[in-house]
Amino acid sequence: MDPEPVGGRPLGLYFLVDLVNAFQGGAEVTTAGLQSLAERHGGQALRLADARVPELREAAALLGAVLDSDDVDRAAEAVNALLDRYPSQPRLVRLPDRPWAVHARTPQDAGPVHWLLSTAALALALWLAERGRCAWGRCAAPDCDRYFVDTGRRSPQRYCSPRCGTRVRVTAHRRQHGR
């Protein structure tokens, strides 16, 4: 997971959000599905392949609790708690065809969940420090509980996708015009 933004895009956080979203609503998550998710993001799929799905579900719940926070101080405390519980050593790493990025190097005996949570905590810490606010959240659209990373520079993002935002605006418009 690459916590540093590339071209203004926090690649590691997109992976993190997709992982947490995969476990939303008691969805059935398989090892093959996790492998595919990691590969789509160019991440370290082999590390997650060794993890057990129930452990990853618990990790996703911990990360979801941070993503649910819109209070910057509480979010910082939650991220610091993860950094304390899942320590790592930040390192600059250059992956093929990518610029230098900060990665978490975990202890040799650390399992994949430790790697995931330490890397995610580092990514969240960097994003919170860069943005100065909780630049993430849960979709405000009714019947959608997906998380997102807010990469905009203006007003805070409210929806996980343009589709959800459009659906809410169309519903409000129809309600306003009696349709």
N, C-alpha and C positions, 0 to 999 in steps of 0.2 A: 504494500500500500504506500503510495507516494503522497505524503502530507503536504508537500509544497505545491503551490499553484503553478500550472504550466499555461502560459498565455492567459492568466487571470482565472483559470479553472482549477479548483482544488480536486485533483484527480482522486486522491485517497478518500476524500470525504464523499465523493459520488459512490465509490465502492461501499463505504461504510453505510450510507443511507440505503443503498440497494440491498445490502445484507440485512439490515434491520427490517426493511420493508418485506423481505422474503419471509420473515417469521410473523408478520402481522396477522392477526385474526385467526391464529391457530393453524395457519397454512401448513400443508404437508411439505416438508423440506427434506430432500434426499442428498446423499453425498454427491451424486452425479450432478444434481442441480447446483450445489455449492461450488463444485469444480467448474461448471460452466460459467457461473457468476464470476468467479475469480478470473477465469480466462478472458471473459469479455472485458474486464478491466485491466488486463495485462499484469495482474498481481501474482503473488506467490501461491499459486494454486496448490502446490504440493504440501505446503504447511497446513492449509485448511483441510486437505484430503485426509490427514491423519487425525483430525478432530472428530469427536462424536457429536452428532446432531443435537442431542439434549444439552451438551455443554455450550454449543454455539447458540442455542436458543436462550440460555441464561445470559450469555455475553451480550446478545442482541437486546435483551431486556434491560441490562445495565446501560447500554449505549442509548437505547430509546428514552430512558429516564433523563439523560443529559439533553437529548434532542427535544424533549418536551419542555425544557426550561426556557423561559423567555426573560428571566431575571439574570443579568450578567454576573452578579456576585454569587448567586446560587450555582449558576453554571460553572463558574470558575472553581468554586469549592468542590463540586462534583468531579470536575476534570482533575483537580489536584488529588482528590481521593483515589481516582483511578491510577494516576501517576505514582502515588505512594504504594498502592496495592500491587501494581504491575510495573515495576521499575524496568527501565531500559537505558541504554546509552545512546543518545542521538549521534548519528554519524552522517557525513555527507557521502552520498553514493551516486554513481552515475550508471544508469541502466542503458542498454543499447538503444540508440536513437532517441535518447531523452537528455535533457539538461541535468546538471547536478541537482540533487534534492536531498532533503533531510529524511533519514530513515531511522527507525528504532532498532538497535541491536540488543536482543534479549539475552539473558544468561543461557549458557549451553544446555542446561537441564530444563529450560522453560518449554512448555508445550505450546501447541498452536493457539490455544485460547489466550494464554499469557501474551504471546506475540501479537495476536489480534487486538487485545485490549490495550496493551502498551502502545502499539502503533496508532490505534484509534485515538487514545488519549492525547498523544503527541500531536496528531493532526488537528484535533479539536482545540487544543491549547494554542497552536499556531494560528488557526483561523480566528479564534476569539480575540487573540492579541492583535492580529492584523486589522480586524474589523471593528474592534472595540465594542462589540455588541454580540448578541446571540444571532449570528447570521445563518440560521437554520430554523426549522420548525416543522409543524404538522399541518397538513393541508386544511384550510378553513372551509372547504366545500362539504356540504352535507353528504353523508354516506361515503366519505373518503377519509381514510386514516393514515395515508402515506406521508412519510417524512420527505423533506427536501433540504437542499443546501442553497442558501440565498447568495447568489453571486452578483446581484445588482448593486449599483452604486447609489441609487436614489432611494425611493421609498421601500420599506421592507416588503419582501415577497410574502404573499398570503396563500398561494396555491402551489401544489406540487407540479402542475403542468399548465400550459396554456389551455388545454382541453377542459380542465376543471374550472379555471377562471372563466372561460367562455360559457360553460354550462351554468354557472352561478349568475352571470350577467344576463343570459338569455332568460332564465327563470324569473329573475327580478323584473326584467323588461315586460315579460308576458303578464306577470302578476300586476304590474303597474298599469298596464293597458287593458286589463280585464280579459286576457286570452286564456 
